[in-house]
Amino acid sequence: MGDNVKPIYIHEVIGGESGKALIDCYFLRHGNTYVFFDSDGNQKVENIKVGEPFWFTLDGVPDVNWTLSITNPEGPDKLSGRWSDSSDPAMADGEYQAQAGGTGEEEGEEGDTNAASAGGYVA
């Protein structure tokens, strides 16, 4: 792995409520392919190509079969794509945005970030 390989974190999920489980999962780019990791750093899928759906489960919700695809790499540090929590990629439930550097929570708006971190909510 080169020094300039940065994790590209899913920071925004559009669509159904279940998609929030994808927040902080991330990709690592290796040439023209990607490796996908869950939010705990466990590798889930490798050799992912743009436009080709891939399937996995998350340890926290093992009964859900996830399908993701990268539809639009926006440079080396940004990705977007579609997600579904079923086995049929044609039934996509939403979209996601991912970028190197995480969720951007540290940049946050006054009050909101601190309230969220102090509120004790655990996903």
N, C-alpha and C positions, 0 to 999 in steps of 0.2 A: 504494500500500500504506500503510495507516495505521500510526501509531506502536505501536498495541497488537496488531498481527498477530504472533503468536509461532509459530515452528515447533512442530509437534506430532509428536514423534519416536516411532517404534515402538521400544519398550524391552523388550517381552516377547513371545515367540512360543511358542505351545503347539502341539504336533503334531510332524510329521516333522522330521528333522535339517536338511533343505534350507531350512526356514523361517528359519534363522539368518541367511541372506543378506539378510533384510528388516530386521534390527536397524540402527538409525540412519537408515533411510529416513524421510522425514517428509512431513507434510501442512501446507499453509497454508490457512487458512479465509478465504473471500471471500464474505461474506453467507451464503447457503444452499448454497454449493458449495465444493469443495475443489480444491486443486492438489497433485499428488503428485510428490515428488522422490526420487531415489536418495540413497544416503549420501554421495555426492560433490557433491551440490547440483545435479545435472542434472535439469531438469524432464522428467517422463515422461508425465503425463496431467493434463489440466485439465478443468474443468467437471464434477467428480465430484459425484454426488448420493447422499445416504444411501439405502441399500437397492438401489442399482443397481451391478452388478459392473463393474469396469474391468480392462483387460488391458494388459500391458507386458512388456518384457524388461529385464534388468539387464545393463550392459556386462560385468561380471565373469563372468556365466553366460549368454551370449547364446543358448544352445540351450534355455533354459527359458522357457516361456510362463507368466507369472504371472497369476493372477486374484485380485483383492482386492475386498472390499466393506466399506463402513462399515455396520455393523449397529446400532450404538448410540452416538450422540454423547452424551457425559456432561458437557455443559457446553461452554464455549468452548475449554477447554484439555485435554480428554480424549476419546479415541475408542477404540472397540473394533470388531472386525470379524472376518471370516473370510478365509482365504487358501488358495490352491491353487497347485501348481506344474504344473498341466496346463491345457488350454484349456477344460475343462468345469467351470463353477462349481458344478455339482451334486456334484462330486467333491472338495469342500473338504477340505484336509489338516490344517487346524488353525485356530487363532484367534490374534489379536494384540491387544495393548493398546498404546495410544500416549498420550503426554501431553507437554505443553509442558515444556521444561526438560531433555530428554535422558533418559539411561539411569538417572540417579540414582547413578552409580558413585561420585561424590564424597562422597555421604553414607555410603557403604559400611561394611561390617563390618570390624573390625580384622583385619589380616593378609590377608584375601581379596582386597581391591582392590589392595593393593600387590603381592601375589604375582602377580596376573593381569597387571598392567602391567609388572612386572619380568621376567616369564617369557619374553618374546620371542615369544610366539605371534602369528602374523600370519594373519588370515583370508584 
